[in-house]
Each structure stands twice: as C-alpha cells, then as structure tokens.
Amino acid sequence: MTNDFQDRLRALLGLQEVELTDDELTRAVAYYPRCRGKERWEVREYARPTGPGAREYRVVRGSRPEDVYRSVERVRASAVVAALNQLELQ
C-alpha cells in the first residue's frame, strides 16, 4: 500500500479522534491487501486466551479469517471499520 492510503486512513481516524500507533497503522496497511473482497468491513469479537481484558475486537471483511486490526477496545476497532468503509466509498 502507498503512503497515500496510510495518510488517508490516518486522517479519517483523526476525524473520529482515534489515533493508531505507528505499529498498528503499519500492520493495518500491510494486511489490508490480504483481505480482498467487496463486503463491508466489520468488527468481530473474540475471547482472549491470555492478557488483560476478556475480549479482543478484530476488523475483518466477510467470512474471511484475516484481520487488518486488533484491539481490546471496541471503540478503536469500530473507528478503523468506519475509516476503511469510508475509504472504499471514495
């Protein structure tokens, strides 16, 4: 993915007052091409086997198991979903 995609994703997240770390943003941009399809992005909730919090929220497309983003905070995952769906409408 290009820096343009990363910059647009960062800007859309900023409109929602959500800022990803550089590592989170780099991972999302790197994994985005692996999640092909036309379905809208969504948040799926998973039980975490270890670590703080009992849940993990993953940003996925359709029935594919690949995710572009993971967080223990649903609001952050939902912001990524909204940004990705908005990017694909443009």
Wavefront OBJ file of the C-alpha trace (Angstrom):
o trace
v 0.000 0.000 0.000
v 1.107 3.504 -0.643
v 1.776 6.259 1.835
v -1.300 7.957 0.359
v -3.526 5.150 1.661
v -1.856 5.329 5.071
v -2.242 9.114 5.195
v -5.925 8.944 4.209
v -6.597 6.222 6.808
v -4.825 8.247 9.495
v -6.815 11.365 8.537
v -10.169 9.553 8.685
v -9.285 8.089 12.062
v -8.298 11.557 13.250
v -11.781 12.821 12.383
v -13.068 10.242 14.851
v -10.442 11.325 17.396
v -8.729 7.929 17.237
v -5.004 7.679 16.734
v -3.287 4.389 15.986
v 0.310 3.766 16.961
v 2.800 3.607 14.116
v 2.969 -0.176 14.555
v -0.822 -0.540 14.465
v -1.105 1.627 11.370
v 1.756 -0.164 9.604
v 0.150 -3.554 10.314
v -3.268 -2.396 9.100
v -1.795 -1.072 5.858
v 0.279 -4.225 5.336
v -2.618 -6.623 5.962
v -5.233 -4.646 4.020
v -4.345 -6.188 0.600
v -4.736 -9.692 2.066
v -8.386 -9.019 2.847
v -9.777 -8.807 -0.648
v -13.440 -8.658 -1.429
v -16.331 -6.303 -1.766
v -18.011 -6.909 1.578
v -18.088 -4.115 4.109
v -15.648 -4.193 6.990
v -16.986 -5.226 10.382
v -15.877 -5.826 13.954
v -15.844 -9.357 15.335
v -15.485 -10.111 19.000
v -13.215 -12.923 20.186
v -12.373 -14.294 23.605
v -8.754 -13.645 24.507
v -6.844 -16.637 25.844
v -4.489 -14.522 27.977
v -3.658 -10.969 28.889
v -5.697 -8.059 30.176
v -9.367 -7.985 29.290
v -11.522 -10.895 28.269
v -12.253 -9.733 24.724
v -10.404 -8.808 21.577
v -12.031 -6.974 18.680
v -10.850 -7.701 15.145
v -11.546 -5.796 11.959
v -12.445 -8.272 9.212
v -14.218 -8.467 5.874
v -16.938 -11.019 5.130
v -16.328 -14.570 6.292
v -12.555 -14.397 5.899
v -10.447 -15.099 8.977
v -7.780 -12.484 8.148
v -7.944 -9.250 10.075
v -6.342 -5.870 9.487
v -6.589 -4.599 13.044
v -6.991 -5.974 16.572
v -7.745 -4.142 19.787
v -9.047 -4.767 23.282
v -11.134 -1.602 22.791
v -14.247 -1.979 20.663
v -14.441 1.777 20.011
v -10.982 1.753 18.358
v -11.850 -1.258 16.190
v -15.142 0.390 15.209
v -13.274 3.550 14.198
v -11.000 1.501 11.919
v -14.068 -0.166 10.363
v -15.687 3.203 9.686
v -12.476 4.609 8.186
v -11.897 1.611 5.906
v -15.506 1.592 4.706
v -15.286 5.334 4.023
v -12.007 4.910 2.104
v -13.564 2.277 -0.124
v -16.543 4.510 -0.902
v -14.236 7.242 -2.185
l 1 2 3 4 5 6 7 8 9 10 11 12 13 14 15 16 17 18 19 20 21 22 23 24 25 26 27 28 29 30 31 32 33 34 35 36 37 38 39 40 41 42 43 44 45 46 47 48 49 50 51 52 53 54 55 56 57 58 59 60 61 62 63 64 65 66 67 68 69 70 71 72 73 74 75 76 77 78 79 80 81 82 83 84 85 86 87 88 89 90
